[in-house]
């Protein structure tokens, strides 16, 4: 009984870790996307400033 209990707890922790990893990946992708948008905006702003 105890061994099965421990194994299910380990499985739950592994699931939780995987969810956290996926969340971090989504967050990093979003950060990268925002960074690129910001860079494009800065480039447009510089173009306008030169005109």
N, C-alpha and C positions, 0 to 999 in steps of 0.2 A: 504493500500500500504506500509506504513512504517513498519508495523509489519512483513509482508512477507520479506521485505528487511533485517530487523534485523535477522529474522530466517535463511535466506540464508547465511548471514554473519557468524552467529554462526555455521551453518553446515560446511561452508568452513574452519573455524578455527578448528573445531573438526577433520576434515579430515587432515588438516596440522599437528595437534598435533599427530594424529595416525601415519602419515608418519614419523614424527620425532622419535616417540617411536620405530617404526620398524627399522629405521636406527641405532638408539642407540643399539638396541638388536643385529643387525648384527655386529656392531662394537665391542660390548662386546664379542660376540662369536668368532670373528676373533682374538681379543686380547688373549682370553683364548687358542685358537688353537696355536697361535704363542708362548705363554708362555710354552705350553706343548712341542712344537718342540725344543725350546731353552733348556728346562730341559733335554730332551733326548740327545741333542747334548753335553751338559755339562757332562752327565753321560758317554757318549761314550768317550769323551775327558779324563775323569778321568780313565776309563778302560784302555785306551791306555797309559796313563801316568804311570800306575801301571805295565804294561808289560815290 
